[in-house]
Amino acid sequence: MEVLHVSAECYPVAKVGGLGDVVGALPKYQQRQGWIAKVVMPCYRTRFLIEHEFELVHQGGLWLGPTWYHFNVIREKHNLLGFDLYLLEIPGLIEGDQVYGCFNDLERFTAFQIGVMEWLNSWRHHPDVVHCHDHHTGLIPFMMNYCYKYDYLRQIPTVFTIHNAQYQGQFGWDKAYYLPAYDPWKAGMLDWNHLINPMAAAVKCSWRVTTVSPHYLDELCISAAGLEELFRQERQKALGILNGIDTETWNPATDPRIMHHYDVQTVRKGKAANKTDICRRFQLDETKPLFVFIGRLVYEKGADLLPDAVARSLYESQYALNFIFLGSGDPHMEWLLRQAEYHHHTNCKSYIGYDENLSHQLYAAADFLLMPSRIEPCGLNQMYAMRYGTIPIVRAVGGLYDTVIDIGDPGGYGIRFLQPSVWDITHAISRAMELYQHPEEMLKLQQHIMQLDFSWDKSAQEYLHLYAQLKP
Ligand SMILES: Nc1ncnc2c1ncn2[C@@H]1O[C@H](COP(=O)(O)OP(=O)(O)O[C@H]2O[C@H](CO)[C@@H](O)[C@H](O)[C@H]2O)[C@@H](O)[C@H]1O
């Protein structure tokens, strides 16, 4: 059995956030469970492309409205990722190493999807499932069903996974001519609120829809950036499957990105050594508890609440704790975090930018990880943190609700709060400070969370079970 994943990101080729992590790990685990899993993504000029060997497997052409583009499909030669990786090159359109945020994203990702269709159309055999991820691939299920040219592909089951329904990729009907000719009676399948909405089209046209945690699916039926009615209508074909983590990449006993390795037995010593290094680097007092935030600086992640929560926590605790923020995104939020550092520079540091190494070092060094998300479809950071013995402090939303149990509840191992407000965050931090005063209890919790199983094994199995139900 064969599944083809289509995605805009895949770690370590190109990653902006959690989508890259998932598409870099899930196929590897599926492959181990006996399926053939392949990934196709746009060919960005990233380091991975330059440093590894590729071979040409297909050459073709595509029309984006009236414009003709030549494209190549290249495959990584040595199966380095544990599955076949294909990159779709479109010279003159997909250039440079930037994943999102180019002025012509609409054209880049629409052409990518048409390129994937053309390539698939040329295969002598069918994959058993085409699995699309997020709105950049959301037009594919529509094209497979209703574009005359791809009639041959109609029988292939499609699965669409929603990693984040806030981003839907809408564009005006004036650009409908970008798509290959389709059955005009089916134009409604593309539409939501008088716009072409790739996220909505995928929910309508794919055989099954999944979200990256069960709780998030329930939330989408109530609040989904305008699509809640659609989720309510299509609820019966949707399923929440919790993301896993790649326990080989994220392993404090072997992680090449951290200085001091440790396991469940040596966690106290190991974390202390990593914390000392990080605190020296950022000039923080290592005897104080260290709270970190890692993530995209956007409204959904609640990053704007952090500066006030920091000020208030420092004031209430008489400067008895430290913070490090790692993130990039909204320029205003970047400025807010820089300001927090400026005002409280002995206790609060921020690194504005993307740094994969530093993120691993922070998971290893921190005592607590803060996630005050307003929306969190699944969240991977809390699971990485727990694997590194860092206690998560999360807002009970989406996948955070599904993965973190509060220490006040039976079997609890993290700290949860309800509202995305400065008050709730500060209160949660004060509970963490209280816990920090009891090192033996902290150690027990750290050892417990390091042993929780968040690996992909179970979730990959759930996806395979879902694919098996899809009979053409
Ligand atoms: N500045 C920085 N430097 C280094 N590393 C950084 C970084 N900013 C973020 N990261 C890394 O990016 C990843 C973020 O993953 P998340 O799942 O938390 O968020 P994201 O919102 O991108 O993903 C969306 O998709 C995923 C996958 O389905 C869902 O879990 C999530 O809820 C949903 O919003 C982690 O690996 C984190 O370490």
The ligand as a Gaussian input file, in Angstrom:
#p B3LYP/6-31G(d) Opt

LIG

0 1
 N       11.887000      30.748000      16.467000
 C       11.988000      29.429000      16.462000
 N       13.196000      28.836000      16.455000
 C       13.305000      27.486000      16.442000
 N       12.256000      26.638000      16.411000
 C       11.036000      27.181000      16.408000
 C       10.827000      28.584000      16.428000
 N        9.496000      28.831000      16.392000
 C        8.897000      27.628000      16.370000
 N        9.816000      26.635000      16.384000
 C        9.581000      25.194000      16.311000
 O        8.472000      25.020000      15.421000
 C        7.644000      23.986000      15.909000
 C        6.331000      24.621000      16.337000
 O        5.396000      23.693000      16.350000
 P        3.895000      23.920000      16.881000
 O        3.198000      22.639000      16.670000
 O        3.934000      24.361000      18.274000
 O        3.333000      25.142000      16.073000
 P        2.753000      25.618000      14.648000
 O        1.786000      26.641000      15.022000
 O        3.846000      26.033000      13.765000
 O        2.056000      24.363000      13.974000
 C        0.725000      24.052000      13.546000
 O        0.808000      22.677000      13.119000
 C        1.261000      21.815000      14.149000
 C        1.443000      20.447000      13.527000
 O        0.239000      19.827000      13.250000
 C        0.322000      21.821000      15.328000
 O        0.890000      21.034000      16.354000
 C        0.114000      23.259000      15.830000
 O       -0.830000      23.284000      16.874000
 C       -0.321000      24.128000      14.661000
 O       -0.523000      25.471000      15.076000
 C        8.380000      23.335000      17.053000
 O        9.238000      22.352000      16.549000
 C        9.214000      24.519000      17.603000
 O       10.324000      24.087000      18.336000

